[in-house]
Amino acid sequence: MNYLSLENVTKTYGEKVLFQNISLQVSKGEKVALVAKNGSGKTTLLRVIAGQEAPEGETAKVMAHREVRIGYLEQEPDFIEEHTILDAVLDSDNKIIQAIRRYEYAMLFPDRAEDLQKSITEMDDLKAWDFEARIREILTKLNIGELDELVSTLSGGQKKRLALAKLIIEEPDFLILDEPTNHLDLDMIEWLEEYLQQPNLTILMVTHDRYFLERVCNTILELDNGQLYKYSGNYSEFLYKKSTRHDTESAELEKSKKLFNKELEWVRRMPKARGTKAKARVDAFEELKEKVSEKRDNREVQIDIKGQRLGKKILEAHNISKSFGDKKIVEGFSYKFRKKERVGIVGPNGVGKTTFLKILTQEIRPDGGKIVVGGNTVFGYYTQSGIQLKEDKRVIDVVQDIAEYIPLEKGQKLTAPQLLERFLFSRKQQQVYVSKLSGGERRRLHLLCILMQNPNFLILDEPTNDLDIITLNVLEDFLMDFPGCVIIVTHDRYFMDKIVEHLFVFEGNGLIRDFNGAYSDYREIQKEREREQRRQERAETQKGREQQQVQQQKSGGLSQEERKELKRLEKQILQLEERKKEITEQFNSTSLSPEKITELSKELSAVNEELEEKEMRWMELAELA
């Protein structure tokens, strides 16, 4: 089933062509990622597909299946500021969601007994309790609480999480996601990754999270020089196929150049009076001339800035502590940094990672202990919020306000315009005002301004937001060779794994643990601990049940709660058996697609598993009865 079709879609801004006459189809079950350099038009293309912007050209068509419900997550979501979080997240035409919204409001005012009882009855009538529990899980996973707070009090990151929760709750058929992992902590990202892997979801997203691209996506779209290229497979396969395409294009271009030289020689010898055949050959020559003169933009950011030398003493934390009221951020933390050390910081949002960085740079004083900074240590602090760039300044002015030139390795110097060119700001774009820059371009400019200060101790707080994959690769290579120290806070697991040698793990209540290894190593150990904890909980639950059975066998009969559970189980078993029958009957159809067969097989497996579990519990209770 075709969910989306694009035909001859073009979009330009002034003289800049973002994409021209592109076509695309997205089918049910496809999980598509769109990748491109910053400023290439990824967000614009998503907005065109979502109906937020109109395409250009008389023949342009954007067609979505009329029965398909589309959900769009914008990069910077917009809510009504006077609404509460509850208003915003449960703003829907869905009857069940409306009923849940009324119930949640009644729960905020439990003294209004009549309203509460009315909403409970409505929830019962609509059988909305399972959906309400699902909404609670989504809000908890995305750390959204205090439902009566106003949207106006939320940060940009909190609004992004709110928009993501709203989208998942509405359960659209086709998800269009613009940087869905921005502002999520690592646990949230892993939960979202698992959610998006569901076979019944169709997705088109822009993301620079390479683990997402690897594990979730089965199709990659590349927007390159205004054209769209489609590759089947995940990120690894995309890299291989892209390399093959470039090799093929290079070979074809070389062949075209040889033919062009041959035709050029013929055109120069050709008399002015030309026949029809000669004219056709001249026309073909002009087309060939245009083809060989096309330039591919293969530029990458170049970072080879010289860092200042570090002294023997770099940065030391001696028994530092910091609290805000009853909330402990740091408690008794000590550490001495060594040369060329690369540390990652992990922990849930709101645990105090950014506060900890500000303590290290002496922007915030600790409540106890002390920070000692070496005499030669120069911090380069890349913050989440970015530096406050003046909107009415040109890009070149922003850089020249810091320095006219910067020293490189081997005694060389680089002027501000030359340095900007290395960060992909052409001479023409250097005259553009800051207000006209895209999110990724602002990030590049922010990074450049930090590096121009010639630091030897880099602190990068979420540096990967809005940077394209090509720039991320260059930044990773630079950090691997950086002679100074690096501290990184990032939700990009691939970036973290590639760069850091060990982690500061924020475990809450002020405890910071030093873990020797990359993020993936840490997460695997955490998962094994969680599995072991669940095994212990199951064992304790089973032990409790056995003890309860012994006591009941002595006293005889079931408790009132267990009698209710027995009745619920009987109803649930009947429903599951009915669903199992429906699925089995669907397999008799000869028109089933391979995708539908896969989907039904997974559902049948889940139904059988749940049925077996409930039957076992029913038998336990039946024996006691």
QUIWO-V300223 format. One record per pair of residues at least 6 apart in sequence whose C-alpha atoms are under 8 Angstrom apart, sorted by the first residue. I is the first residue (numbers start at 1). J is the second residue. D is the distance in Angstrom with one decimal. If there is no record, write none. Layout:
I J D
I J D
//
This chain:
1 27 5.7
1 28 5.5
2 25 7.1
2 26 6.2
2 27 4.3
2 28 6.1
2 65 7.1
3 25 7.7
3 26 5.7
3 27 5.2
3 28 5.9
3 64 5.7
3 65 5.2
3 68 6.8
3 174 7.7
4 24 7.8
4 25 5.5
4 26 5.1
4 27 6.9
4 62 7.6
4 63 5.8
4 64 4.5
4 65 6.4
5 23 7.4
5 24 5.7
5 25 4.6
5 26 6.7
5 61 7.7
5 62 6.0
5 63 5.1
5 64 6.4
6 22 7.3
6 23 4.8
6 24 4.8
6 25 6.4
6 60 7.6
6 61 5.7
6 62 4.7
6 63 6.4
7 21 7.1
7 22 6.4
7 23 4.4
7 24 6.8
7 59 7.6
7 60 5.6
7 61 5.1
7 62 6.7
8 20 7.3
8 21 3.8
8 22 5.0
8 23 5.6
8 57 7.6
8 59 6.3
8 60 4.7
8 61 6.8
9 19 7.5
9 20 6.3
9 21 4.7
9 22 5.1
9 23 6.6
9 55 5.8
9 56 6.5
9 57 7.1
9 59 8.0
9 60 4.8
9 61 6.6
9 62 7.7
10 18 7.6
10 19 5.4
10 20 4.3
10 21 5.2
10 22 6.7
10 55 5.9
10 56 5.1
10 57 6.5
10 60 7.2
11 17 6.4
11 18 5.7
11 19 5.6
11 20 6.6
11 55 6.0
11 56 5.7
12 18 5.4
12 19 7.1
12 56 8.0
17 226 6.5
18 40 5.8
18 41 5.4
18 225 7.8
18 226 5.3
19 41 7.4
19 223 7.8
19 225 7.5
19 226 3.8
19 227 5.8
19 228 7.9
20 226 5.6
20 227 6.5
21 60 7.7
21 227 7.9
22 227 6.3
22 228 6.2
23 228 7.6
26 32 7.9
27 202 7.7
28 201 7.8
28 202 5.7
29 199 6.3
29 200 5.9
29 201 5.7
29 202 4.6
29 203 7.7
29 595 7.6
30 201 7.8
30 202 5.2
30 203 6.4
30 217 7.9
30 218 6.7
30 219 7.1
31 201 7.7
31 202 5.6
31 203 4.6
31 204 6.2
31 216 7.0
31 217 4.8
31 218 5.5
31 219 6.1
32 203 5.8
32 204 4.7
32 205 6.4
32 217 5.7
32 218 6.4
32 219 4.7
32 220 5.6
32 221 7.0
33 203 7.9
33 204 5.7
33 205 4.9
33 206 5.7
33 207 7.0
33 213 6.9
33 217 6.4
33 219 6.5
33 220 4.9
33 221 6.0
34 42 7.0
34 204 7.3
34 205 6.1
34 206 5.0
34 207 7.3
34 220 6.1
34 221 4.7
34 222 5.9
34 223 7.2
35 42 7.4
35 206 6.5
35 207 7.2
35 208 7.6
35 220 7.3
35 221 6.2
35 222 5.0
35 223 6.4
35 468 7.8
35 469 7.9
36 42 6.8
36 222 5.8
36 223 5.2
36 224 6.5
36 468 6.8
36 469 7.8
37 224 8.0
37 468 5.3
37 469 7.3
37 470 6.9
38 438 7.7
38 440 5.5
38 441 6.7
38 466 7.8
38 467 6.8
38 468 5.6
39 438 6.4
39 440 7.1
39 441 7.2
40 223 7.1
40 224 7.5
40 225 7.8
40 226 7.6
41 223 8.0
42 206 7.0
42 223 7.5
43 75 8.0
43 178 6.8
43 206 7.6
44 53 7.7
46 176 7.2
46 178 7.5
47 53 5.6
48 54 5.8
48 55 6.3
48 62 7.9
49 62 6.6
50 70 7.8
50 72 6.6
50 176 7.4
55 61 7.7
55 62 8.0
68 172 7.9
68 173 5.9
68 174 7.0
69 172 5.1
69 173 5.2
69 174 6.3
70 172 5.6
70 173 6.1
70 174 4.8
70 175 6.1
70 176 7.4
71 167 6.2
71 172 5.5
71 173 7.7
71 174 6.2
71 175 5.0
71 176 6.1
72 167 7.5
72 175 6.1
72 176 4.7
72 177 6.0
73 163 6.7
73 164 6.6
73 167 7.2
73 175 7.8
73 176 6.2
73 177 4.8
73 178 5.9
73 180 7.4
74 177 6.8
74 178 5.5
75 160 7.5
75 178 5.2
75 179 6.2
75 180 7.8
76 156 7.4
76 160 6.7
77 159 6.7
77 160 6.1
77 163 6.5
79 88 7.0
79 151 7.2
79 159 8.0
80 88 7.8
80 151 7.2
81 150 6.9
81 151 5.1
81 152 4.6
82 150 6.2
82 151 6.5
82 152 6.6
83 150 5.7
83 151 5.8
83 152 8.0
84 147 6.6
84 148 5.4
84 149 5.3
84 150 4.2
84 151 5.6
85 146 7.6
85 147 5.0
85 148 6.1
85 149 5.9
85 150 6.0
85 151 5.7
85 162 7.8
86 101 7.2
86 104 8.0
86 147 4.9
86 148 6.3
87 101 7.7
88 151 7.7
88 162 7.9
88 166 7.6
89 162 6.4
89 163 7.2
89 165 6.8
89 166 4.7
90 97 6.3
90 98 7.0
90 101 6.1
90 166 6.6
91 98 7.6
91 166 8.0
92 98 6.7
92 170 7.4
94 170 7.9
96 123 7.8
96 126 6.7
96 128 6.1
96 131 8.0
99 119 7.0
99 122 6.7
99 123 6.4
99 128 7.9
100 123 7.1
100 128 7.3
100 132 6.3
102 119 6.3
103 116 6.8
103 119 5.0
103 120 6.7
103 123 7.7
106 112 7.2
106 115 6.1
106 116 5.0
106 119 7.2
107 116 6.8
108 148 7.9
110 116 6.7
123 129 6.5
135 169 6.3
138 165 6.4
138 168 7.8
138 169 7.6
139 145 7.1
139 165 6.5
141 188 6.3
141 191 7.5
142 161 6.3
142 162 7.9
142 165 7.1
142 184 7.7
142 188 6.2
144 161 7.8
144 162 7.1
151 159 7.6
157 182 7.6
157 183 5.0
157 184 7.9
158 183 7.6
160 182 7.9
160 183 7.1
161 183 7.3
161 184 7.2
164 180 7.4
173 201 6.4
173 202 6.5
174 201 6.8
174 202 4.9
174 203 5.8
174 204 7.8
175 201 7.6
175 202 6.2
175 203 4.8
175 204 6.3
175 205 7.8
176 203 6.0
176 204 4.9
176 205 5.5
177 203 7.6
177 204 6.4
177 205 4.4
177 206 6.3
178 205 5.7
178 206 4.9
178 207 6.8
179 205 7.1
179 206 5.4
179 207 4.7
179 208 7.4
179 466 7.9
180 205 7.9
180 206 7.8
180 207 7.0
181 189 6.1
181 207 7.5
181 209 7.5
181 491 7.8
182 465 6.3
182 491 7.8
183 491 7.9
184 349 7.7
184 491 6.9
185 347 7.5
185 348 5.7
185 349 5.8
185 491 5.7
186 346 7.8
186 347 7.7
186 348 7.3
186 491 5.4
186 492 8.0
186 493 7.6
187 348 7.3
189 491 7.8
193 212 6.6
193 215 7.9
193 216 6.8
196 216 6.8
197 215 8.0
197 216 5.5
199 599 6.6
200 599 7.0
207 213 7.7
208 466 7.8
208 467 7.3
208 468 6.1
208 469 5.7
209 492 6.0
209 493 7.7
209 494 7.4
210 235 7.1
210 494 6.4
211 493 7.2
211 494 6.3
213 234 6.2
213 235 5.3
214 234 5.1
214 235 4.8
214 236 6.7
215 234 7.2
216 234 7.7
217 233 7.3
217 234 5.5
217 235 7.7
218 232 6.2
218 233 4.6
218 234 5.0
219 230 7.2
219 231 5.8
219 232 4.5
219 233 5.1
219 234 6.2
220 230 6.0
220 231 5.2
220 232 6.4
220 233 7.0
220 234 6.8
220 235 7.2
220 238 6.6
221 228 6.6
221 229 5.6
221 230 4.6
221 231 6.3
222 228 5.7
222 229 5.1
222 230 6.5
223 229 6.5
225 296 7.2
225 297 7.1
231 238 6.0
231 241 7.2
232 238 7.4
253 292 6.5
256 288 7.1
256 291 8.0
256 292 6.6
257 292 6.1
260 285 7.1
260 288 6.5
260 289 6.7
260 292 7.8
263 285 6.5
264 285 7.6
267 282 7.1
299 424 7.2
300 422 7.6
300 423 7.6
300 424 7.0
300 470 7.0
300 471 6.9
300 474 7.6
301 422 5.4
301 423 4.7
301 424 6.0
301 471 6.1
301 474 6.6
302 422 5.0
302 423 6.3
302 474 7.2
303 422 7.3
303 423 7.8
303 474 7.5
303 475 7.5
303 478 6.5
304 408 6.8
304 409 7.5
304 478 7.3
305 406 7.8
305 407 7.1
305 408 5.2
305 409 7.0
305 451 7.2
305 452 7.8
305 454 7.4
306 407 6.4
306 408 4.9
306 409 5.4
306 454 6.7
307 454 5.3
307 455 5.7
307 456 5.2
307 482 7.7
307 483 7.0
307 484 7.0
308 376 7.9
308 378 7.7
308 454 6.3
308 455 6.2
308 456 5.4
309 376 7.1
309 456 6.7
309 484 7.6
310 339 7.4
310 376 5.6
310 377 6.0
310 456 6.6
310 484 6.9
311 374 6.6
311 375 7.0
311 376 5.5
311 377 7.1
312 374 7.6
313 373 7.4
313 374 4.8
313 375 7.6
314 336 7.8
314 337 6.2
314 338 7.0
314 339 7.6
314 373 6.0
314 374 4.5
314 375 7.8
314 376 7.5
314 377 5.9
315 336 6.1
315 337 5.5
315 371 7.4
315 372 5.8
315 373 4.7
315 374 5.9
315 377 7.7
316 334 7.5
316 335 5.8
316 336 4.5
316 337 6.3
316 371 5.8
316 372 5.0
316 373 6.5
317 333 6.9
317 334 4.8
317 335 5.1
317 336 6.4
317 360 7.6
317 369 7.7
317 370 6.2
317 371 4.8
317 372 6.5
318 332 7.9
318 333 6.8
318 334 4.7
318 335 6.8
318 369 5.5
318 370 5.3
318 371 6.3
318 372 8.0
319 331 7.6
319 332 4.4
319 333 4.8
319 334 4.8
319 368 7.2
319 369 4.8
319 370 7.0
320 330 6.9
320 331 6.5
320 332 5.2
320 333 5.2
320 334 6.6
320 366 6.2
320 367 7.4
320 368 5.3
320 369 4.1
320 370 5.9
320 371 7.6
321 329 7.4
321 330 4.8
321 331 4.4
321 332 5.4
321 333 6.8
321 366 5.8
321 367 5.6
321 368 4.9
321 369 6.4
321 510 7.8
322 328 6.3
322 329 5.5
322 330 5.0
322 331 6.6
322 366 5.2
322 367 5.0
322 368 6.9
322 510 7.9
323 329 5.3
323 330 6.9
323 367 7.2
327 509 6.9
328 508 7.7
328 509 5.0
328 510 4.7
329 351 6.7
329 352 5.5
329 355 7.8
329 356 7.5
329 508 7.5
329 509 6.5
329 510 4.5
329 511 7.9
330 356 7.4
330 509 7.5
330 510 3.9
330 511 6.3
330 512 7.1
331 509 7.8
331 510 4.6
331 511 6.1
331 512 7.9
332 369 7.8
333 511 7.9
333 512 7.0
337 485 7.9
338 485 7.6
339 483 7.6
339 484 6.1
339 485 6.1
340 482 7.2
340 483 5.5
340 484 4.8
340 485 4.7
340 486 7.4
341 484 7.3
341 485 4.9
341 486 6.3
341 501 7.6
342 485 5.9
342 486 4.7
342 487 5.9
342 488 7.8
342 499 6.9
342 500 4.9
342 501 5.7
342 502 7.2
343 486 6.3
343 487 4.8
343 488 6.3
343 500 5.2
343 501 6.1
343 502 5.4
343 503 5.5
343 504 7.1
344 487 5.8
344 488 4.8
344 489 6.0
344 490 7.9
344 496 6.7
344 500 5.6
344 501 7.7
344 502 6.3
344 503 4.6
344 504 6.3
345 353 7.3
345 487 7.4
345 488 6.2
345 489 5.1
345 490 7.7
345 503 5.5
345 504 4.9
345 505 6.1
345 506 7.5
346 353 7.9
346 489 6.8
346 490 7.8
346 503 7.0
346 504 6.5
346 505 5.1
346 506 6.2
347 353 7.4
347 505 6.0
347 506 4.8
347 507 6.7
348 506 7.8
351 506 7.1
351 508 6.3
353 489 7.8
353 506 7.6
354 461 7.4
355 364 7.6
357 459 7.7
358 364 5.5
359 365 5.9
359 366 6.4
359 371 7.8
360 371 6.6
361 379 7.4
362 371 7.3
377 455 7.8
377 456 6.4
377 457 6.6
378 454 7.7
378 455 4.9
378 456 5.5
378 457 6.0
379 455 5.4
379 456 6.5
379 457 4.8
379 458 5.9
379 459 7.2
380 450 5.5
380 451 6.8
380 453 7.1
380 454 7.7
380 455 5.1
380 456 7.3
380 457 6.1
380 458 4.7
380 459 6.1
381 450 6.8
381 458 6.1
381 459 4.8
381 460 6.1
381 461 7.8
382 446 7.6
382 447 6.8
382 450 6.6
382 458 7.7
382 459 6.1
382 460 4.8
382 461 5.8
382 463 7.0
383 460 6.6
383 461 5.1
383 462 7.2
383 463 7.7
384 461 5.4
384 462 5.6
384 463 7.2
386 443 7.4
386 446 6.4
387 446 6.4
389 398 7.6
389 434 7.2
390 434 6.9
391 433 6.6
391 434 4.9
391 435 4.6
392 433 6.0
392 434 6.5
392 435 6.7
393 433 5.4
393 434 6.0
394 430 6.7
394 431 5.4
394 432 5.4
394 433 4.2
394 434 5.9
395 429 7.6
395 430 5.0
395 431 6.1
395 432 6.1
395 433 6.1
395 434 6.0
396 416 7.2
396 417 6.8
396 420 7.7
396 430 5.1
396 431 6.4
399 416 6.4
399 449 6.5
400 416 6.2
402 449 7.4
402 452 7.3
402 453 7.6
403 416 7.2
403 452 7.4
404 415 6.0
404 416 5.4
405 413 6.5
405 414 5.3
405 415 4.1
405 416 5.3
406 413 5.6
406 414 5.3
406 415 6.5
406 416 7.5
406 452 6.5
407 413 4.5
407 414 6.4
408 414 7.0
417 427 7.0
417 430 7.6
420 426 7.2
420 430 7.4
420 448 8.0
421 427 7.0
423 444 6.9
423 445 7.8
423 448 7.5
434 442 7.7
439 466 6.1
440 465 7.9
440 466 4.7
440 467 5.2
440 468 7.3
443 465 7.9
443 466 6.9
443 467 6.9
444 467 7.5
456 483 7.3
456 484 4.6
456 485 6.5
457 484 5.5
457 485 4.7
457 486 5.9
458 484 7.5
458 485 6.2
458 486 4.8
458 487 6.3
459 486 5.9
459 487 4.8
459 488 6.1
460 486 7.6
460 487 6.2
460 488 4.9
460 489 6.2
461 488 6.1
461 489 4.8
461 490 6.5
462 488 7.4
462 489 5.5
462 490 4.5
462 491 7.0
463 489 7.9
463 490 6.8
464 472 6.9
464 490 7.0
464 492 6.9
472 495 7.9
476 495 7.1
476 498 7.4
476 499 6.7
479 486 7.7
479 499 7.1
480 499 6.3
488 496 7.7
488 500 7.9
490 496 6.9
493 519 6.9
493 520 7.6
496 518 7.1
496 519 6.5
497 518 5.2
497 519 5.6
497 520 6.7
498 518 8.0
500 517 7.9
500 518 6.2
501 516 6.9
501 517 5.7
501 518 6.0
502 514 7.2
502 515 5.7
502 516 4.5
502 517 4.7
502 518 5.9
503 513 7.9
503 514 5.7
503 515 5.0
503 516 6.5
503 517 6.9
503 518 7.1
503 519 7.4
504 512 6.1
504 513 5.6
504 514 4.8
504 515 6.3
505 512 5.4
505 513 5.0
505 514 6.3
505 515 6.9
506 512 4.7
506 513 6.6
507 513 7.3
515 522 7.4
549 624 7.0
552 558 7.0
552 624 7.2
553 624 6.8
556 624 7.5
556 625 7.8
557 624 6.2
557 625 5.1
558 621 7.7
558 624 6.5
558 625 5.7
562 621 7.3
566 618 6.3
566 621 6.7
566 622 7.8
569 614 6.5
569 615 7.9
569 618 6.5
570 618 7.6
573 611 6.3
573 614 6.9
573 615 7.2
576 607 6.5
576 611 6.3
577 611 7.6
579 607 7.8
580 604 6.5
580 607 6.7
580 608 7.6
583 600 6.7
583 604 6.7
587 597 7.5
//
